[in-house]
Amino acid sequence: AFNLQRGPDLDAKWRLIPDGVHVLVTHGPPKDLGDRCWDGRRVGCEDLLRHLGRVTPKVHFFGHIHEDRGEWPLGPTRVINCTTSDCELPCTVVDVEV
């Protein structure tokens, strides 16, 4: 899905995320969470953010934006940009109770 342009086709992929999923892994970030580029632009996906609110997984992992690694709360979901920045950063280890 990360090769699709934003819009209806990509939103259709996000709609396929099943209810009840505990761990979600995507390539890119949702809007405003781990999506800030060095030049200040926010490049996350609004549709993905909306679907995270629908599915509410325990944790959502992604990378892609190397310069905004970290963790953010989104309701009951832990949103984690776990990029390794071309293997220069250590891996991310997270305990999740399911």
Secondary structure as UniProt FT lines:
FT   TURN            2..3
FT   TURN            6..7
FT   HELIX           8..15
FT   TURN            19..20
FT   STRAND          23..25
FT   TURN            31..32
FT   TURN            38..39
FT   HELIX           46..55
FT   STRAND          59..62
FT   HELIX           66..68
FT   STRAND          70..74
FT   TURN            75..76
FT   STRAND          77..81
FT   TURN            85..88
//
